[in-house]
């Protein structure tokens, strides 16, 4: 009887050890794939080997645009891996605008998160962690591809001001109104470049409806066929995959177009 108990105890200890080791391995692998935790350095090491992440495309070499209307203003960006710069050594649109326009930057970006609030680390959850008393002049939010890849419910546009934040639409409406009410500043969303996803297309279409409802700005990289018509060689340099740009992708492709649209938006506001 005693021998059987010892055998069961040893088996339990062995199984527990196996589970712990597997959990650590999974965490490390996910960290390498998504750029967080102990795997972060290994992940960055892999990203640095891509041609589009060479020193040629370092953001500190971006030329300042003199006399721009955003000089010295405070930019806040909210998003997930694309805003974080997961495939570009943590360089993204926030750092580009910071360097190009001479802006101050607050960046709230966590890879793998969604607009829709069902995880505790959603955009809805994290916007509330940003300093409410900060003197933010411009708020830009990413239209997260994670909502599409995780099949989040799109939801409906609110008719009574009650937002179902567990849906992507309700989350977007909440973020727009929260940012405006809290920082009294212009609110913009930005899309990714075109990729083949019916769910993301539906999200972009919904964003355009919200643009009209709330009179927000949209930095639209999705619809322009001319913008998206790049060569296979350019795509290999600019994109790590269908969603995530490299440093070259931000510097040479995405951000110059965003810059043009953002300056046009500000020119419209001043008239």
Secondary structure in CASP SS format (residue, H / E / C, confidence):
PFRMAT SS
TARGET T0000
AUTHOR 0000-0000-0000
METHOD secondary structure of the structure
MODEL  1
X C 1.00
X H 1.00
X H 1.00
X H 1.00
X H 1.00
X H 1.00
X H 1.00
X H 1.00
X H 1.00
X H 1.00
X H 1.00
X H 1.00
X H 1.00
X H 1.00
X H 1.00
X H 1.00
X H 1.00
X H 1.00
X H 1.00
X H 1.00
X H 1.00
X H 1.00
X H 1.00
X H 1.00
X H 1.00
X H 1.00
X H 1.00
X H 1.00
X H 1.00
X H 1.00
X H 1.00
X H 1.00
X H 1.00
X H 1.00
X C 1.00
X C 1.00
X H 1.00
X H 1.00
X H 1.00
X H 1.00
X H 1.00
X H 1.00
X H 1.00
X H 1.00
X H 1.00
X H 1.00
X H 1.00
X H 1.00
X C 1.00
X C 1.00
X H 1.00
X H 1.00
X H 1.00
X C 1.00
X H 1.00
X H 1.00
X H 1.00
X C 1.00
X H 1.00
X H 1.00
X H 1.00
X C 1.00
X C 1.00
X C 1.00
X C 1.00
X C 1.00
X C 1.00
X C 1.00
X C 1.00
X C 1.00
X C 1.00
X C 1.00
X C 1.00
X E 1.00
X E 1.00
X E 1.00
X E 1.00
X E 1.00
X E 1.00
X C 1.00
X H 1.00
X H 1.00
X H 1.00
X H 1.00
X C 1.00
X C 1.00
X C 1.00
X C 1.00
X C 1.00
X C 1.00
X C 1.00
X C 1.00
X H 1.00
X H 1.00
X H 1.00
X H 1.00
X H 1.00
X H 1.00
X H 1.00
X H 1.00
X H 1.00
X C 1.00
X C 1.00
X E 1.00
X E 1.00
X E 1.00
X E 1.00
X E 1.00
X E 1.00
X C 1.00
X C 1.00
X C 1.00
X C 1.00
X C 1.00
X C 1.00
X C 1.00
X C 1.00
X C 1.00
X C 1.00
X C 1.00
X C 1.00
X C 1.00
X H 1.00
X H 1.00
X H 1.00
X H 1.00
X H 1.00
X C 1.00
X C 1.00
X C 1.00
X C 1.00
X C 1.00
X C 1.00
X C 1.00
X C 1.00
X C 1.00
X C 1.00
X E 1.00
X E 1.00
X E 1.00
X E 1.00
X E 1.00
X C 1.00
X C 1.00
X H 1.00
X H 1.00
X H 1.00
X H 1.00
X H 1.00
X C 1.00
X C 1.00
X C 1.00
X C 1.00
X C 1.00
X C 1.00
X C 1.00
X C 1.00
X C 1.00
X C 1.00
X C 1.00
X C 1.00
X C 1.00
X C 1.00
X C 1.00
X C 1.00
X C 1.00
X C 1.00
X H 1.00
X H 1.00
X H 1.00
X H 1.00
X H 1.00
X H 1.00
X H 1.00
X H 1.00
X H 1.00
X H 1.00
X H 1.00
X H 1.00
X H 1.00
X H 1.00
X H 1.00
X H 1.00
X C 1.00
X C 1.00
X E 1.00
X E 1.00
X E 1.00
X E 1.00
X E 1.00
X C 1.00
X C 1.00
X C 1.00
X C 1.00
X C 1.00
X C 1.00
X C 1.00
X H 1.00
X H 1.00
X H 1.00
X H 1.00
X H 1.00
X H 1.00
X H 1.00
X H 1.00
X H 1.00
X H 1.00
X H 1.00
X H 1.00
X H 1.00
X H 1.00
X H 1.00
X H 1.00
X H 1.00
X C 1.00
X C 1.00
X E 1.00
X E 1.00
X E 1.00
X C 1.00
X C 1.00
X C 1.00
X C 1.00
X C 1.00
X H 1.00
X H 1.00
X H 1.00
X H 1.00
X C 1.00
X C 1.00
X C 1.00
X H 1.00
X H 1.00
X H 1.00
X H 1.00
X H 1.00
X H 1.00
X H 1.00
X E 1.00
X C 1.00
X C 1.00
X C 1.00
X C 1.00
X C 1.00
X E 1.00
X C 1.00
X H 1.00
X H 1.00
X H 1.00
X H 1.00
X H 1.00
X H 1.00
X H 1.00
X H 1.00
X H 1.00
X H 1.00
X H 1.00
X H 1.00
X H 1.00
X H 1.00
X H 1.00
X H 1.00
X H 1.00
X H 1.00
X H 1.00
X H 1.00
X H 1.00
X H 1.00
X H 1.00
X H 1.00
X C 1.00
END
